[in-house]
Amino acid sequence: MTTDPFNTTVREYFANPSHCGEVAGGVAGYFEDHGMRIRLAAEVRDGTIARLRFQAWGCPHVIAAAEAVCRRFEGQPVSALEQFKTGQIMEDLAVPVEKTGRILVLEDTVRSLGRAIENLTTP
């Protein structure tokens, strides 16, 4: 008997990544590690993430996690990026413990985006 390594949410987000793409003229955070690349781009208006998009090169868990981040933080204040929880996204997407490093790369990308936004808005 084969166990499916992907839960329903991973399958849905991977099959229909509605936030995959680019934000023209947006602020971006990027991180690459172990052959995986993740880029997050945001349009920020009045301290709020108006649009959030991703580009990711990795396994279905990584792509689903990037989609989950966009769904979670789009429309939120920029400060909400600090609330990214690796453990929560791993639980929500049933990410195997051996893929923790991949989700940590996503966390680094979220932090990178937060710093890029801060650098733009701080005189």
Buried (B, 14 or more C-beta within 10 A) or exposed (E): EEEEEBBEBBEEBBEEBEBBEEBEEBBBBBBEEEEBBBBBBBBBEEEBBEBBBBBBEBBBBBBBBBBBBBBBBBEEEBEBBEEBEBEEBBEBBBBEEEBEEBBBBBBBBBBBBBEBBEEEEEE
